[in-house]
C-alpha cells in the first residue's frame, strides 16, 4: 500500500515522540537476546548489578544504539506509524484496540 506523499507530513510530536516509541519497541524485540541477558544478570546480582552487569549493559546499549541510529530502521518505523495513522483516520479505532475482541455477552 503506497501512502500519498501529502499524507506523510509529520507533526513535531509524531517525529519526536510517537515514531521513536515504535523504534524503541521494535529495537527491544530485535535485541531480545541482550535484553534477556541483562535482565537475568540484574536478577542474579541484586544490589551489585551496577558492577556485575557492565558487560551485559554495554552489549544491550550497543545493540539498541545501532538500531536508533539506522536511517533505514527509522524509515521502516515511520512507514509503520503512517499506516497505523491512516488506518486510525479511516476507522477511528486505535491499532491496539482494533485487535481486541468484543465481549460475547453484554
DRENTORKOL-3810 file (N, C-alpha, C; in nm, 4 decimals):
REM DRENTORKOL-3810
@n.u->0.0838; n.v->-0.1171; n.w->0.0000; ca.u->0.0000; ca.v->0.0000; ca.w->0.0000; c.u->0.0888; c.v->0.1241; c.w->0.0000
@n.u->0.0820; n.v->0.2027; n.w->-0.1052; ca.u->0.1616; ca.v->0.3244; ca.w->-0.1151; c.u->0.0864; c.v->0.4382; c.w->-0.0458
@n.u->0.1592; n.v->0.5141; n.w->0.0330; ca.u->0.0992; ca.v->0.6262; ca.w->0.1034; c.u->0.1137; c.v->0.7516; c.w->0.0188
@n.u->0.0109; n.v->0.8334; n.w->0.0198; ca.u->0.0115; ca.v->0.9605; ca.w->-0.0509; c.u->0.1184; c.v->1.0509; c.w->0.0116
@n.u->0.2117; n.v->1.1054; n.w->-0.0698; ca.u->0.3176; ca.v->1.1901; ca.w->-0.0132; c.u->0.2633; c.v->1.3068; c.w->0.0692
@n.u->0.1487; n.v->1.3604; n.w->0.0317; ca.u->0.0890; ca.v->1.4695; ca.w->0.1090; c.u->0.0475; c.v->1.4222; c.w->0.2479
@n.u->0.0173; n.v->1.2948; n.w->0.2617; ca.u->-0.0245; ca.v->1.2385; ca.w->0.3896; c.u->0.0946; c.v->1.2032; c.w->0.4784
@n.u->0.2170; n.v->1.2190; n.w->0.4268; ca.u->0.3346; ca.v->1.1818; ca.w->0.5041; c.u->0.3887; c.v->1.2968; c.w->0.5889
@n.u->0.3229; n.v->1.4136; n.w->0.5859; ca.u->0.3667; ca.v->1.5247; ca.w->0.6703; c.u->0.3527; c.v->1.4845; c.w->0.8172
@n.u->0.4583; n.v->1.5069; n.w->0.8930; ca.u->0.4584; ca.v->1.4676; ca.w->1.0327; c.u->0.4637; c.v->1.5891; c.w->1.1239
@n.u->0.3826; n.v->1.5837; n.w->1.2291; ca.u->0.3869; ca.v->1.6873; ca.w->1.3314; c.u->0.5083; c.v->1.6624; c.w->1.4213
@n.u->0.5451; n.v->1.7626; n.w->1.4970; ca.u->0.6585; ca.v->1.7538; ca.w->1.5896; c.u->0.6444; c.v->1.6331; c.w->1.6840
@n.u->0.5264; n.v->1.6158; n.w->1.7419; ca.u->0.5050; ca.v->1.5070; ca.w->1.8375; c.u->0.5186; c.v->1.3704; c.w->1.7692
@n.u->0.4814; n.v->1.3626; n.w->1.6438; ca.u->0.4944; ca.v->1.2356; ca.w->1.5718; c.u->0.6411; c.v->1.2024; c.w->1.5483
@n.u->0.7192; n.v->1.3015; n.w->1.5045; ca.u->0.8619; ca.v->1.2808; ca.w->1.4766; c.u->0.9423; c.v->1.2542; c.w->1.6032
@n.u->0.9111; n.v->1.3287; n.w->1.7087; ca.u->0.9951; ca.v->1.3250; ca.w->1.8279; c.u->0.9461; c.v->1.2332; c.w->1.9392
@n.u->0.8202; n.v->1.1879; n.w->1.9318; ca.u->0.7664; ca.v->1.1046; ca.w->2.0388; c.u->0.7107; c.v->0.9721; c.w->1.9858
@n.u->0.6161; n.v->0.9800; n.w->1.8952; ca.u->0.5437; ca.v->0.8599; ca.w->1.8533; c.u->0.6285; c.v->0.7636; c.w->1.7701
@n.u->0.7021; n.v->0.8147; n.w->1.6732; ca.u->0.7879; ca.v->0.7258; ca.w->1.5925; c.u->0.9026; c.v->0.6699; c.w->1.6773
@n.u->0.9712; n.v->0.7531; n.w->1.7588; ca.u->1.0739; ca.v->0.6949; ca.w->1.8463; c.u->1.0194; c.v->0.5882; c.w->1.9413
@n.u->0.8935; n.v->0.6009; n.w->1.9830; ca.u->0.8335; ca.v->0.4978; ca.w->2.0692; c.u->0.8261; c.v->0.3645; c.w->1.9937
@n.u->0.7845; n.v->0.3687; n.w->1.8678; ca.u->0.7802; ca.v->0.2470; ca.w->1.7860; c.u->0.9217; c.v->0.1924; c.w->1.7691
@n.u->1.0184; n.v->0.2817; n.w->1.7467; ca.u->1.1573; ca.v->0.2388; ca.w->1.7309; c.u->1.2067; c.v->0.1662; c.w->1.8563
@n.u->1.1767; n.v->0.2215; n.w->1.9733; ca.u->1.2200; ca.v->0.1567; ca.w->2.0984; c.u->1.1585; c.v->0.0184; c.w->2.1130
@n.u->1.0288; n.v->0.0076; n.w->2.0849; ca.u->0.9610; ca.v->-0.1217; ca.w->2.0986; c.u->1.0197; c.v->-0.2254; c.w->2.0036
@n.u->1.0389; n.v->-0.1852; n.w->1.8768; ca.u->1.0920; ca.v->-0.2782; ca.w->1.7775; c.u->1.2382; c.v->-0.3138; c.w->1.8063
@n.u->1.3168; n.v->-0.2155; n.w->1.8514; ca.u->1.4573; ca.v->-0.2411; ca.w->1.8825; c.u->1.4688; c.v->-0.3382; c.w->1.9996
@n.u->1.3829; n.v->-0.3227; n.w->2.1010; ca.u->1.3846; ca.v->-0.4165; ca.w->2.2141; c.u->1.3534; c.v->-0.5581; c.w->2.1683
@n.u->1.2595; n.v->-0.5719; n.w->2.0742; ca.u->1.2272; ca.v->-0.7042; ca.w->2.0203; c.u->1.3474; c.v->-0.7620; c.w->1.9465
@n.u->1.4128; n.v->-0.6791; n.w->1.8666; ca.u->1.5254; ca.v->-0.7255; ca.w->1.7858; c.u->1.6504; c.v->-0.7482; c.w->1.8694
@n.u->1.6587; n.v->-0.6852; n.w->1.9849; ca.u->1.7719; ca.v->-0.7046; ca.w->2.0766; c.u->1.7295; c.v->-0.7927; c.w->2.1942
@n.u->1.6326; n.v->-0.8783; n.w->2.1729; ca.u->1.5747; ca.v->-0.9556; ca.w->2.2835; c.u->1.6781; c.v->-1.0408; c.w->2.3566
@n.u->1.7762; n.v->-1.0923; n.w->2.2846; ca.u->1.8794; ca.v->-1.1749; ca.w->2.3500; c.u->1.9577; c.v->-1.0908; c.w->2.4514
@n.u->1.9966; n.v->-0.9685; n.w->2.4117; ca.u->2.0701; ca.v->-0.8805; ca.w->2.5015; c.u->1.9823; c.v->-0.8337; c.w->2.6171
@n.u->1.8543; n.v->-0.8085; n.w->2.5901; ca.u->1.7605; ca.v->-0.7691; ca.w->2.6963; c.u->1.7498; c.v->-0.8818; c.w->2.7994
@n.u->1.7356; n.v->-1.0055; n.w->2.7513; ca.u->1.7245; ca.v->-1.1206; ca.w->2.8421; c.u->1.8522; c.v->-1.1387; c.w->2.9240
@n.u->1.9702; n.v->-1.1269; n.w->2.8587; ca.u->2.0970; ca.v->-1.1422; ca.w->2.9298; c.u->2.1110; c.v->-1.0380; c.w->3.0410
@n.u->2.0783; n.v->-0.9121; n.w->3.0081; ca.u->2.0895; ca.v->-0.8040; ca.w->3.1062; c.u->1.9900; c.v->-0.8246; c.w->3.2209
@n.u->1.8669; n.v->-0.8605; n.w->3.1882; ca.u->1.7639; ca.v->-0.8838; ca.w->3.2901; c.u->1.8052; c.v->-0.9978; c.w->3.3832
@n.u->1.8536; n.v->-1.1062; n.w->3.3247; ca.u->1.8966; ca.v->-1.2226; ca.w->3.4039; c.u->2.0108; c.v->-1.1822; c.w->3.4971
@n.u->2.1072; n.v->-1.1091; n.w->3.4434; ca.u->2.2212; ca.v->-1.0648; ca.w->3.5240; c.u->2.1744; c.v->-0.9783; c.w->3.6411
@n.u->2.0833; n.v->-0.8863; n.w->3.6141; ca.u->2.0333; ca.v->-0.7974; ca.w->3.7206; c.u->1.9626; c.v->-0.8770; c.w->3.8297
@n.u->1.8813; n.v->-0.9740; n.w->3.7887; ca.u->1.8092; ca.v->-1.0553; ca.w->3.8872; c.u->1.9068; c.v->-1.1361; c.w->3.9728
@n.u->2.0126; n.v->-1.1874; n.w->3.9099; ca.u->2.1089; ca.v->-1.2717; ca.w->3.9811; c.u->2.2062; c.v->-1.1913; c.w->4.0670
@n.u->2.2229; n.v->-1.0636; n.w->4.0375; ca.u->2.3263; ca.v->-0.9842; ca.w->4.1039; c.u->2.2769; c.v->-0.8977; c.w->4.2181
@n.u->2.1462; n.v->-0.8774; n.w->4.2284; ca.u->2.0931; ca.v->-0.7946; ca.w->4.3359; c.u->2.1475; c.v->-0.6532; c.w->4.3308
@n.u->2.1892; n.v->-0.6008; n.w->4.4475; ca.u->2.2347; ca.v->-0.4618; ca.w->4.4526; c.u->2.3706; c.v->-0.4414; c.w->4.3847
@n.u->2.4402; n.v->-0.5481; n.w->4.3544; ca.u->2.5707; ca.v->-0.5360; ca.w->4.2891; c.u->2.5593; c.v->-0.5317; c.w->4.1362
@n.u->2.4361; n.v->-0.5200; n.w->4.0858; ca.u->2.4160; ca.v->-0.5268; ca.w->3.9412; c.u->2.4918; c.v->-0.4182; c.w->3.8655
@n.u->2.5081; n.v->-0.3005; n.w->3.9251; ca.u->2.5784; ca.v->-0.1912; ca.w->3.8581; c.u->2.7209; c.v->-0.2343; c.w->3.8226
@n.u->2.7837; n.v->-0.3055; n.w->3.9118; ca.u->2.9213; ca.v->-0.3506; ca.w->3.8896; c.u->2.9257; c.v->-0.4795; c.w->3.8077
@n.u->2.8412; n.v->-0.5747; n.w->3.8428; ca.u->2.8489; ca.v->-0.7069; ca.w->3.7825; c.u->2.7926; c.v->-0.7159; c.w->3.6406
@n.u->2.7040; n.v->-0.6248; n.w->3.6018; ca.u->2.6347; ca.v->-0.6384; ca.w->3.4726; c.u->2.6813; c.v->-0.5377; c.w->3.3674
@n.u->2.8013; n.v->-0.4862; n.w->3.3841; ca.u->2.8525; ca.v->-0.3875; ca.w->3.2872; c.u->2.8603; c.v->-0.4446; c.w->3.1465
@n.u->2.9094; n.v->-0.5680; n.w->3.1351; ca.u->2.9248; ca.v->-0.6296; ca.w->3.0030; c.u->2.7884; c.v->-0.6454; c.w->2.9352
@n.u->2.6897; n.v->-0.6953; n.w->3.0074; ca.u->2.5555; ca.v->-0.7134; ca.w->2.9524; c.u->2.4901; c.v->-0.5795; c.w->2.9190
@n.u->2.5114; n.v->-0.4802; n.w->3.0055; ca.u->2.4558; ca.v->-0.3478; ca.w->2.9820; c.u->2.5178; c.v->-0.2850; c.w->2.8566
@n.u->2.6469; n.v->-0.2997; n.w->2.8405; ca.u->2.7150; ca.v->-0.2449; ca.w->2.7220; c.u->2.6657; c.v->-0.3121; c.w->2.5945
@n.u->2.6483; n.v->-0.4445; n.w->2.5989; ca.u->2.6000; ca.v->-0.5177; ca.w->2.4803; c.u->2.4587; c.v->-0.4720; c.w->2.4444
@n.u->2.3740; n.v->-0.4519; n.w->2.5444; ca.u->2.2373; ca.v->-0.4058; ca.w->2.5206; c.u->2.2377; c.v->-0.2649; c.w->2.4620
@n.u->2.3147; n.v->-0.1743; n.w->2.5214; ca.u->2.3230; ca.v->-0.0367; ca.w->2.4697; c.u->2.3744; c.v->-0.0345; c.w->2.3263
@n.u->2.4738; n.v->-0.1158; n.w->2.2980; ca.u->2.5318; ca.v->-0.1215; ca.w->2.1634; c.u->2.4284; c.v->-0.1679; c.w->2.0612
@n.u->2.3537; n.v->-0.2713; n.w->2.0959; ca.u->2.2502; ca.v->-0.3238; ca.w->2.0065; c.u->2.1415; c.v->-0.2189; c.w->1.9821
@n.u->2.0897; n.v->-0.1598; n.w->2.0894; ca.u->1.9832; ca.v->-0.0603; ca.w->2.0763; c.u->2.0297; c.v->0.0625; c.w->1.9986
@n.u->2.1499; n.v->0.1113; n.w->2.0289; ca.u->2.2024; ca.v->0.2300; ca.w->1.9620; c.u->2.2198; c.v->0.2066; c.w->1.8126
@n.u->2.2592; n.v->0.0869; n.w->1.7749; ca.u->2.2745; ca.v->0.0550; ca.w->1.6329; c.u->2.1410; c.v->0.0727; c.w->1.5603
@n.u->2.0322; n.v->0.0304; n.w->1.6223; ca.u->1.9001; ca.v->0.0485; ca.w->1.5609; c.u->1.8563; c.v->0.1953; c.w->1.5638
@n.u->1.8772; n.v->0.2628; n.w->1.6776; ca.u->1.8332; ca.v->0.4019; ca.w->1.6895; c.u->1.9023; c.v->0.4933; c.w->1.5893
@n.u->2.0242; n.v->0.4605; n.w->1.5503; ca.u->2.0993; ca.v->0.5466; ca.w->1.4593; c.u->2.0915; c.v->0.5015; c.w->1.3134
@n.u->2.0113; n.v->0.3998; n.w->1.2843; ca.u->1.9985; ca.v->0.3470; ca.w->1.1484; c.u->1.8854; c.v->0.4190; c.w->1.0746
@n.u->1.9183; n.v->0.4986; n.w->0.9706; ca.u->1.8142; ca.v->0.5726; ca.w->0.8970; c.u->1.7107; c.v->0.4800; c.w->0.8317
@n.u->1.7523; n.v->0.3633; n.w->0.7866; ca.u->1.6581; ca.v->0.2689; ca.w->0.7247; c.u->1.5586; c.v->0.2177; c.w->0.8282
@n.u->1.6049; n.v->0.1945; n.w->0.9499; ca.u->1.5173; ca.v->0.1494; ca.w->1.0580; c.u->1.4168; c.v->0.2590; c.w->1.0928
@n.u->1.4628; n.v->0.3860; n.w->1.0954; ca.u->1.3729; ca.v->0.4984; ca.w->1.1209; c.u->1.2638; c.v->0.5029; c.w->1.0139
@n.u->1.3021; n.v->0.4894; n.w->0.8879; ca.u->1.2048; ca.v->0.4928; ca.w->0.7785; c.u->1.1045; c.v->0.3784; c.w->0.7899
@n.u->1.1523; n.v->0.2607; n.w->0.8277; ca.u->1.0634; ca.v->0.1450; ca.w->0.8470; c.u->0.9598; c.v->0.1746; c.w->0.9553
@n.u->1.0046; n.v->0.2315; n.w->1.0663; ca.u->0.9143; ca.v->0.2640; ca.w->1.1770; c.u->0.8214; c.v->0.3791; c.w->1.1396
@n.u->0.8721; n.v->0.4745; n.w->1.0634; ca.u->0.7904; ca.v->0.5862; ca.w->1.0178; c.u->0.6771; c.v->0.5356; c.w->0.9287
@n.u->0.7082; n.v->0.4464; n.w->0.8354; ca.u->0.6048; ca.v->0.3905; ca.w->0.7478; c.u->0.5011; c.v->0.3126; c.w->0.8281
@n.u->0.5480; n.v->0.2372; n.w->0.9271; ca.u->0.4550; ca.v->0.1635; ca.w->1.0136; c.u->0.3626; c.v->0.2613; c.w->1.0856
@n.u->0.4193; n.v->0.3694; n.w->1.1378; ca.u->0.3382; ca.v->0.4701; ca.w->1.2059; c.u->0.2366; c.v->0.5318; c.w->1.1103
@n.u->0.2811; n.v->0.5682; n.w->0.9892; ca.u->0.1918; ca.v->0.6316; ca.w->0.8925; c.u->0.0765; c.v->0.5382; c.w->0.8531
@n.u->0.1044; n.v->0.4097; n.w->0.8414; ca.u->-0.0023; ca.v->0.3133; ca.w->0.8105; c.u->-0.1024; c.v->0.3053; c.w->0.9252
@n.u->-0.0495; n.v->0.3019; n.w->1.0491; ca.u->-0.1381; ca.v->0.2992; ca.w->1.1655; c.u->-0.2221; c.v->0.4266; c.w->1.1729
@n.u->-0.1602; n.v->0.5407; n.w->1.1461; ca.u->-0.2306; ca.v->0.6685; ca.w->1.1494; c.u->-0.3389; c.v->0.6733; c.w->1.0425
@n.u->-0.3054; n.v->0.6247; n.w->0.9231; ca.u->-0.4015; ca.v->0.6217; ca.w->0.8130; c.u->-0.5210; c.v->0.5326; c.w->0.8478
@n.u->-0.4927; n.v->0.4168; n.w->0.9052; ca.u->-0.5991; ca.v->0.3237; ca.w->0.9449; c.u->-0.6862; c.v->0.3868; c.w->1.0535
@n.u->-0.6236; n.v->0.4564; n.w->1.1488; ca.u->-0.6999; ca.v->0.5227; ca.w->1.2549; c.u->-0.7905; c.v->0.6302; c.w->1.1961
@n.u->-0.7392; n.v->0.7052; n.w->1.1000; ca.u->-0.8201; ca.v->0.8103; ca.w->1.0384; c.u->-0.9391; c.v->0.7530; c.w->0.9626
@n.u->-0.9225; n.v->0.6332; n.w->0.9083; ca.u->-1.0327; ca.v->0.5690; ca.w->0.8348; c.u->-1.1362; c.v->0.5099; c.w->0.9292
@n.u->-1.0887; n.v->0.4451; n.w->1.0368; ca.u->-1.1794; ca.v->0.3703; ca.w->1.1243; c.u->-1.2138; c.v->0.4412; c.w->1.2546
@n.u->-1.1242; n.v->0.5264; n.w->1.3016; ca.u->-1.1431; ca.v->0.5899; ca.w->1.4316; c.u->-1.1082; c.v->0.4994; c.w->1.5475
@n.u->-1.0530; n.v->0.3818; n.w->1.5168; ca.u->-1.0174; ca.v->0.2848; ca.w->1.6208; c.u->-0.8650; c.v->0.2740; c.w->1.6279
@n.u->-0.8042; n.v->0.2973; n.w->1.7462; ca.u->-0.6593; ca.v->0.2816; ca.w->1.7594; c.u->-0.6164; c.v->0.1376; c.w->1.7304
@n.u->-0.4966; n.v->0.1196; n.w->1.6815; ca.u->-0.4442; ca.v->-0.0122; ca.w->1.6448; c.u->-0.4556; c.v->-0.1119; c.w->1.7588
@n.u->-0.4153; n.v->-0.0727; n.w->1.8792; ca.u->-0.4169; ca.v->-0.1645; ca.w->1.9930; c.u->-0.5586; c.v->-0.2118; c.w->2.0257
@n.u->-0.6576; n.v->-0.1245; n.w->2.0143; ca.u->-0.7954; ca.v->-0.1627; ca.w->2.0450; c.u->-0.8590; c.v->-0.2409; c.w->1.9310
@n.u->-0.8115; n.v->-0.2195; n.w->1.8088; ca.u->-0.8678; ca.v->-0.2881; ca.w->1.6931; c.u->-0.8452; c.v->-0.4388; c.w->1.7030
@n.u->-0.7346; n.v->-0.4788; n.w->1.7647; ca.u->-0.7027; ca.v->-0.6202; ca.w->1.7731; c.u->-0.7747; c.v->-0.6900; c.w->1.8894
@n.u->-0.8325; n.v->-0.6129; n.w->1.9812; ca.u->-0.9057; ca.v->-0.6722; ca.w->2.0927; c.u->-1.0408; c.v->-0.7228; c.w->2.0450
@n.u->-1.0844; n.v->-0.8339; n.w->2.1006; ca.u->-1.2135; ca.v->-0.8896; ca.w->2.0649; c.u->-1.3249; c.v->-0.8260; c.w->2.1478
@n.u->-1.4388; n.v->-0.8128; n.w->2.0890; ca.u->-1.5537; ca.v->-0.7609; ca.w->2.1622; c.u->-1.6086; c.v->-0.8707; c.w->2.2528
@n.u->-1.6636; n.v->-0.8341; n.w->2.3668; ca.u->-1.7208; ca.v->-0.9353; ca.w->2.4554; c.u->-1.8404; c.v->-1.0030; c.w->2.3882
@n.u->-1.8546; n.v->-1.1328; n.w->2.4165; ca.u->-1.9630; ca.v->-1.2097; ca.w->2.3537; c.u->-2.0957; c.v->-1.1867; c.w->2.4214
@n.u->-2.0951; n.v->-1.1460; n.w->2.5471; ca.u->-2.2214; ca.v->-1.1182; ca.w->2.6161; c.u->-2.2167; c.v->-0.9794; c.w->2.6776
@n.u->-2.3300; n.v->-0.9171; n.w->2.6857; ca.u->-2.3362; ca.v->-0.7814; ca.w->2.7408; c.u->-2.3960; c.v->-0.7835; c.w->2.8774
END
